[in-house]
Amino acid sequence: MSDQTLELKGSLFPLSVLSCPDLSVSALQAQLSQKLAQAPAFFYQAPIILNLTDCQQTPDFVAIKQLFTELKLVLVGVCGASSTLKQQAQQAGLAALQLGKDSKAAVAAAPASKAAPAVNTVSVAMDSKVVEHAVRSGQQIYAKGTDLIVKGTVGAGAEVIADGNIHIYGTLRGKAIAGAAGDSSKRIYCYNLQAELVSIAGNYWLSESLQGEFWSKSACVKLQDDQLVLAELV
């Protein structure tokens, strides 16, 4: 008999929360197909939570699960559900979750920071997660609840994620996702911008949208008036 014992630990991983008033299969298929066409690699096998807070009808969870499978997405569970919808979701094999932080509150708080002068002050959280080496293709680094500092290159096919800001003291060739918990005031700073994708609080740009004035240069990526913008790194 093996001496190894089963170990089950709680952990947190970044999940995408999908909110849509119309959760009919036809509406979801049309809107998700359009969204996935914009960034198929980014969303491939992405874990998704359905937010039922504003749901206007009783969803067919079995059919929705099948649709997500066909679209190469992973439907993990639901949040914001009534007791009846929770029970129906669980009967379909889905988890019933609670969001630890209301995403609408995070968005509502953002305009206060936008009123400040457009100065790219590079501030770093004291408890930042620091990566001393390059992040290679296929690797994913996640800084939960804080900033992420990478003292090297983020390679093509690699992914760096932070609830806070992201600082890359090298070339960004992969994906960088800041404000992963919904904070739209967070930013991405890098010494050489050649990214496959940048995202802040769910707003993202692919490589072709970045290839302009700041391509292959130092840059700051931030949200301004609910739009991603690039600025000089100062």
DADAPE-V483862 format. One line per field, one symbol per residue. ss: DSSP state (H for helix, E for strand, L for the rest). phi: phi as a letter, one per 20 degrees, with the letter a starting at -180 (. if undefined). Layout:
ss->???
phi->???
This chain:
ss->LLLLLLLLLLLLLLLEEEELLLLLHHHHHHHHHHHHHHLHHHHLLLEEEEELLLLLLLLLHHHHHHHHHHLLLEEEEEELLLHHHHHHHHHLLLEEELLLLLHHHHHHHHHHHHLLLLLLLLLLLLLLEEELLLELLLLEEEELLLLEEELLLELLLLEEEELLLEEEEEEELLEEEELLLLLLLLLEEEEEELLLEEEELLEEEEHHHHLLLLLLLLEEEEEELLEEEEELLL
phi->.fefdfcccfbccfcedddbgddfffffffffffffffbfffeflffcdeeegdfebefeffffgfffffemddeeacbmeffffgfffffendeddcffbfffffffffgfffffgfdefeecffdgeddecfdegnecdcdembfcdderfdfgnebdcbfdfcdceaeededccdlfeoefefcddbebebffacbclneccegffeecgdfmcfbddbeblmcfcdbfec
